[in-house]
Amino acid sequence: MMEAQRNVVYGVNGPVVTVRDTKSFFMQEMVLVGKEHLVGEVIRVTSKETLIQVYEETTGVRPGDPVEPAGVPLSVTLGPGLVGDILDGIERPLRAIAAKDGVFIGRGAQVGGLDTQKRWETHVIVSEGEELSGGSVFAEVRETESFLHRSMVPPELSGMVVWTAPDGEYTIEEPIIRLRDMNGEEHPVCLAQKWPIRQPRPFRERLPFTIPLITGQRVIDSVFPIAKGGTAAIPGGFGTGKTMTQHQLAKWCDADLIVYVGCGERGNEMTQVLDEFGELIDPRTGKKLTERTILIANTSNMPVAAREASIYTGITLAEYFRDMGYDVAMMADSTSRWAEALREISGRLEEMPAEEGFPAYLPSRLSAFYERAGSVTTLCGRRGSVTVIGAVSPQGSDFSEPVTQNTKRFTRVFWALDKSLAYARHYPSINWLDSYSEYEPDLAPYFNARIDPHFGEYRRRIVSLLLEESSLMEIVKLIGADVLPDDQRLIIDIARVIRVGFLQQNAYHPEDTYVPLEKQFHMMKTILHLYDASRTLIEKGKPASRVAESGLYEKLIRMKFDIPNTDLSGFDTLDAEIDQTVERLAAQ
């Protein structure tokens, strides 16, 4: 009775609650605060006091209110029912809350992450006498029309199957099999399991990066590719298209499952995501894209502490589906808002601030988050991956600020968004001079074997022409383009074709919103074919203006619209026209 009396609120400072004179809590334990049972997490324990981070608005909490320890870390429930749902930062289903409380989330809303009453058609794929270990798949559930859920033995459990339920409909809490461990103890295993969000899920082996994440965006796939299991940062100031770029990647990348985390973003942006994803048809299955998407919505008006937890919730869900053998892409939009939540909580804890007020442990937190990405061999021997693409929102597009710089340290792809490109309606507004990908050497064998042996060569030539144009434009700004020799004027003209005809993409055009790798390769090949043919013409003493007057540049710029993705024969016709035009100009 005395122990229960001591577990009361002593002080409240925003989302941070202090409990005095208690040793009944442990680090990262989930607790229920106040009479409304607000969800919180223990973030500091000393001999004199315990600090709790509350994931809901603490208005109305007062000294003397009860604090109840849950006895377990802050965890999420994993099982059928996640795919297609919309969750908040601590895995509460927003649709279920809206049906119960209305538009706004009620304080202390106790709604489980998964529906415990719904019955799922379950196919058991193991039999009595089989030895199973952690991660082994024991049942399959058709979660949506386009997604098969593979129910797994929890990682810490292993043993022999001594009983199986017949195929049929079951809730996530009903036993499906029973395992007898080496001590002779039997353990019921159901469709759902729990996992602490701050603890990475185990796997057998980390694999090298050999397979690209195909996005259908030319500036990404052909110029700055990302591998499945890789990490990427999308930094950019306000209005440069971070969210739009992530939407496009979520819609079109060839991952089996998308986990989209709206971390501190505006509510209207998350509404746009819900509307667009609900209408978009998945090109892989012909079904709605939401049937292989999980949305975590933690908007800017939600409690700041829940924002800090949201990306851990997202990466834990991604790891769970990775363990089934799926390729998962996680979009975090944006990690700057997450870092701001860290800064606010750190300030309330009176910790010593580092650069720009961010806590000194910001780099280690970012590192721990991005390290949970990867391509792995799972515990059950399948191959799975988690690709993490994090948006960064530096104030004033200042890439030297701490979140951008530290993110750059822990990601291998840097898609730098440019304000001038965005204002010129050049999308994706990825600056080809400031961006880079360290996966290109790892992925070169894939592109050369699957697409064409010259893929890597053409990519390097395209990038080289863009770099040469950048150097030449400095001269043009000083003395004008008229004084340049014809070979250098040709570089500027071809670079314009690359920028407008290849790098720029129209998300609203059916032939340009998604472009397969084969078409991307042929576009590069045709552009370089025109460049080589024009150089031959110039070497014969013909002026570069002749090519510009022929109309070939405009035709190459429009080939992304004019040549269908399903019929690439138009490139042969275009190449033949280039040869004929150059021959005619050479004869004049």
N, C-alpha and C positions, 0 to 999 in steps of 0.2 A: 504494500500500500504506500509506504514511504517512497519507494523507487518511482512508482507511478506519479506521486505528487511532485517529484523533482523534475520530471520530464514536461516542463512547461516553458512557454516563451518568456525570455528575459528582455529581449530588445528586438526591434524591427528597423532595418535600414534598407528601404526599397525591397528588392527581392531576397535580401540576406536577413536571416532570422538567427538570433543568438539564443542558445539554451545553456544555462549555468549549472554547475555542480552535478554533472552526470557523466558516467562512463559506460552507459548502456548503448552507445552508438558506435559504428565503425565507419571508416572512410568509404565514400561512394555508396553508402546505404540509402535506400529509398525510405522516405518518412512521410507521414501525413500530418500536416500542420493545421492547427486551429480547429474550430468546431465544424468548419465546412470541409475538412480533410483535404486541404490543398496539397498537391503532390510536390515533394521536394527531395533534395539529395544532399547528403553530408559532404561538405567540401573541406572542413578543417576540424581536427579533434585535438584538444589539449587536455591537460589535467584539470583545467579550470572551466573550460567552456567548449561548446560544440557549435560550429557555424553551419547553417543549412541554406542551400540555394533553392528558392521556391520557384517552381515553373509556372506559377499563376500570379495574378495581381494580388498583392498582399493588403490592399485597402481593407480596413476593418479588423485586421489581426492585432491583438493587443497583448501586453504582458499578462501572463497567467493562463493564456489559452493552452490547451493540451497539445503535446507533440508525441506521436505514436511511431515507434520504429517498426519497419516492415520486416526486418531480418534478412533482406535480400538486396543485392545491388539494383540500381535502376536498370530495368530490363525491358525487352520487348517480347511479345508473343509471336512466334513464327509458325506459320501453317497455312492451310488453304483459306482463301478469303482476302489475302493481301492484294493480289493483282487486280487492277481496275478500281481500287479504292482511293479515297482522298483522306489523308491522315494529317494530324498536327505534329508538332515537333517531338511529342512524347507518345506517339502512336495512338492517339485517340481518333476514332473515325468521325470525320466532320459531318458526313451525311447522317449518321445515327444520332449525333448530338443535335443537329439541326431539326431532326424529326422530333426530338425530345424537348429541346429548350428553345427552339426558334433560331433566328438568324445569328445571334451572338452566343458564344460558348458560355454556359453558366459556370460560375465559380465552383470548383470542387466536383466538376462533372465526372462521375465514376462510370465510364463506358469502356468496356474492354476493347482491346485492339482488334479482336476477332469475334465474330458472332458465334457464341457457344451453343445456340439453339439450332442453327442451320445444319441440315444433314447433307453429306457429300457422298456421291456415288463412288465407292472405293473398290479398287481392284488390288488384292493382296498378291504379291509376286514371290513370296518366300513360302517355304513349307517347314513343317516340324522336323527337327533334327539338324537344320542348317546352323552353321556358326556365323554370327554377324558381329561386326565391330562398329565402332563409331563412324557415322557417315554412310553406312550401308543403306541402300534404298530397300524398303520393305513393302511399300504400297504406292499406287499411282492414283491420282485424282485429276479428272478433267476440270481444272479450275475455271477456265473460260473456253470458248470454242477453239481458240488458237493457242492455248497454253496448257501444257501438261505439268501438273505439280507432282514432284517425286518426294514422297515422305521418307525421311531419313531417321536412323537411330541417332539419338543425341551423341555428340562427340565423346563424352566421358563414359559411355555405357558400351558393354560388349557381353557376348554370351551366346548360348545355344537357344534356338527357338523351341519352346516346349508347348506352345499353343498358338493357333492363328484363328482369327475370326473369318467366317465365310464372306465372300464378296457381297456387298450390299451397301446400304446407306448408313452412315455413322456421323455423329458430331465430332468435333475436334478433340473432345475430352474423353471419348469412349475408347477403351483398350482395343487395339487392332491385333497386336501380338504380345506374347510374354517371353521374356528372355531370362535364362538362368545363368548367373555369373559363376565364376570359378569357386566362389564361396558357397554355392548352393542356394543363394538368395534369388528369388524371382522378382522381375521388374516388369510391370505393365508398360507398354509403349503405345502412345496414341498419336494422332495426326499432328498435334501441335507440340512445340517445345519452347522454352524460354531461353534467352541469352542476354547477358549484360552488354549494354551498348558500347561501353568503353573498352571492352576486351575483344581483340581480334579473334575471329574464328580460326581454328587450326586447319592445316592442310598438310599433304604429304611432301610435296616438292614444288619449288618455284621454277618455272620454265622460262627459257629465253624468249625474246620478242621476235616472232617470225611471221605473224599474220597481221595485216593492217586492219584497222577499223574503217570500213568503206562507208563514206558519208555521202557520196554523190556531189560534193562541193569541190570544184576543181582546184581552188587555191589550197585546199587542205589535202586532198588525196594525191595530187600530182606534185605539189610544191613543198608542203609542210605536213607530211603524213604522220598519223598517230597509230601506234600498234594496239591490238587488243590486249588489255591489261596494262596499258600505259597511262601516263598522267599528262595533262595539258592545262595551261593557264590561258584565260582570255581576259587580258587587262584592257580597260578602256574607260574613258571619262563618260560623263552623262551624255546620252544621246548618240553614242557611237555604235550601238547595235549589239551589245553583249547578250541581252536576253533574246533578241531576235536570232542571233547566231546559234545560241543553245537550243532554241525552239526548232530551228532547221535541222540541227544535228539529231535531236531527239526524234524528229519525225522520220528521218531518212537513213540513219546509220544502221548497219546490219547486225546490231546486237539483238539477242533473243528477248531481252527485257530492258526496259528503261525505268530508272528510279530518278525522278526529277524533284529536287529539293529547292523550294522557293524560300530562301533564308533571309528574312528581313526585307523582302521586296514589297512593292506597293500592291494593294489588294486588287486594283484593276488589272495589273499584269498577270496575277494568278488567275483571275477570272478569264482573261484572254486565253491562257493556257488550257483551262478547263473547256472553254468553248471550242477552241481549235482542235484539241485532241479528241473531243467527243464527236466531231464531224469528220475528221480525217480517216480515210480508208488506208489500212496497212497494205502496202504493195506486195508484201510477202504472203499474206494470207487472204486478202480480200475482205477481212473483217475490220471492225473499228480498231483504231490504234490503242484505245484505252484498254483493250483486252490483253495487252502486254506492257502496261504502264502502271507504275505506282507513283502517285503524286503526294508529296509532303509539303503542305502549305503552312508556312510560319510567316505571316505578313508583318509589316513594320509596326502595326498597332497591337500585335500580340506581345505577351510578356517577354522581356529581353532574355531572361534565363532560358526559356524554352528554345529561343533562337540558337543559343550556344549548344543545346543538346540535339538540335534537329539534324545536323550533318552526321553525328554519330549514329542516330537512328537510321538515317539513309544508308550509310556505309554498312551497317549491320544487316539490313535487309538485303543489300546487294551481295554481301558475302554469303548469306543463306542460300540465295538462288545460284550463286557461283558454285556452291558445294553440290548442287544437283547436276552440275555439268553444263551450265548455261553460260553464255557470254552476256555480261550485264554492263550497261553503260550508266554511270551515275553523273547527273548534272547538278552542280552546286551553284546556285545563283542567289546571293553572291557571298564569297568567303570574306569580303571586306565587312559586310554587315555582321557576320559571325565574329570577326576580330573586334568589331566595335562592342559587341556584347561582352567579350572577354575583358575589354578595357573598362567597361562600366562596372562589371562585377569586381574586377581587381581594385578599382578605385574605392568601392564600398568596403573592401577588405583592408583598405589602407596599406596596400602593398607598394613597394618602391617602384615607381614607373620607369620605363625605359624610353626609347625614342618615340616621340610624339604621343607620350602617355600610354602606349601599349605596354602590357606586362612583359617582363624580361623572358618569360617562358613562351612567348608567341612563336618563335622559330621551332621549338620542340613540339608544340601542339600541331603546327602545320605539318611538320615532318611526320609525326605519328599518324596523322590523318592520311596523307598521300601515300605513306608506306603500306597502307591497307589495300591499295590497288595492286594488281599483278595478274599474270597468267600462271595458273598452278595446276598440278595434279592433285585432285581432291582426295580425301580420305578413302573414298570408295573407288579410286582409280580412274575417274573420269577427268577430262580436261575442262577447266572452267576459267573464266576471267572476270575481273572487275576493272573497267576503264573509268577513270575519274577525270572529269572536265570541270574545272572550277573557274567561275568568273570572278574577276577582281575589279573593284570600282575605286580607283585612286582619285582623290579630289583634284580637280583641275587637270586631269590626265597626266599627273606627275608620277611617272614610273619609278622615281627614286624613293618613294615613300615606303615605309617598312613592310606592309603587307605584300606589295608587289615584289619587292626585292627578295623577301624571304620565300615567297611562293616560287619565284624564279629559281631559287636554289634547289628546290625539291621536285620540280617538274622538268620533263625532258622535251616538252613542246611549249613554245611561246608564240601564241597568235596575238600580236599586238594590234589593237584596233586604233585606227587613225581618225581623228575628228574631221580633218579636211576631206578625207575620202567619204566619210559618212555625210557631210554637208553637201558633197558633190553627188550624192545618191549612188555612190559606188559601193555596192554590197556583194559579198561580205567585205567590210571595210578593214580587212587584214592588211597591214602595211608590209609589203614584201621586203623592205629594207631592214626593219626592226625585228621581224619574226624569224624563227628558226625551228628546226626539228632535229633532234639527235637520234631519231629512230630510222632516218633514211638509210644509213648503211646496213642496219639490221633487216630492213624490209626490201632492200634491193633484190636479193635472190627471188623473193616472191613475185615482185613486179616483172622481173626479167623472164621468169619461167612461166607465169600465168598469162601475162599480157604480151610482152615482146622483149627480146634481148636488148633492144635499143631504148627501153623506157627510161632507165637511169641516165643514159647519155643525153636524151632529149630534155629531161628535166634540168640537168646541169646547164645545158645550153640556153634554155629559157631563162633561168635565174641569172646567168652571166650577161645576157642581153639587157635584162632589167637593171643590173648593177652598172653596166656601161652607160645606159641611158641616164642614170642618176648623175654620173660624173659629167657627162656631156651637157646636161641641163644647167649645171653650174656655169659652164662656159657660155651657154646661150643667154643666160640671164645678164651676163656682163657685156657681150659683144654681139648678140643676135645669132640666129640660125643661118643667115645667108652666107656667113664666112666659113662655115664648116665644109669640109670636103664631102663628096657624094657618099662615100662609104660610111661616114659618121652620120650623115642625114638619113641614110637608110636605116641605121640602128635606131634612131629616134622614131622613124615611121613604123618599123616593125614592133618596137616596144609599145607603141600606142595600140597596135593590133593585139598584142599580148594582154595589155591592161584592160582594154575595153571588150575585146572579143573572147578572151580566155579567162582572166581572173574575175572580171565582173560577172555576176550571175543574177538572173531574175527569178525570184521565188514564186512569182505569180504566173510564169509561163510554163505550160505543161511539159515542154521539151527541155526546159532549162532549170527547173527547180531541183531536179535530180538527174545527174549525168553519169552513166556507167563508165567504168574505167576504160573499156575499149574505145568509147567515143572520145574520152579525154586524151588518150594516146594519139588517136588519129587527128585530133585538133592540133596538138603540139607538132605532130609530124608535118601537117599541111602548112602551118605557119613557118616552120623551119625550111620547108621545101621552097616556099616563096622567097625567104631570105637568101637561101643559097643560089636560087635562080637569078635573083636581082643582083647579087654580088657578081655573078658571072657577067651579067649585062653591063655593070659598071666597069668591070675590068676590060671590057671591049670598047670603053670610051663613051658609052651612052649615059646621059644624065639620069640621076635618080628620080627626077620629077616625072619621067616617062611612066614609071611604074605607078606612081601616085595618080596620074591622069587616066590610067587604064581602068580604074574602078575595082581592082583586085582587093585593095585593102578593105573596102566596104563589104565586099562579098565574104571575105574571111571573118569580118566582125559579125556578120549575120549568119554565119554557118551554124552557130549554136542553136539558132531558131529554125533555120531552113532545113537542116538535115535531121531526120527523126532518130531518136535513140534506138529504135528497133530496126532501122535500115541504114547501114553505114556506107552503102554503095555511092552515096553522093560525094564522099571524099575522093573516090577515084575520078569522078567527073570533074571535081574542082581541081585536082592535081593536073589532069590533062589540060584543063583550061589555062592553068598557070604556064604550063610548058608551051602551049600554042601562043599565048600572048607574049611571052618572053622571046620566042623565036621570031614573031612578027616585029617586035620592037627592035630586035638585033639586026633585022634585015633592012630596017628603014635608014 
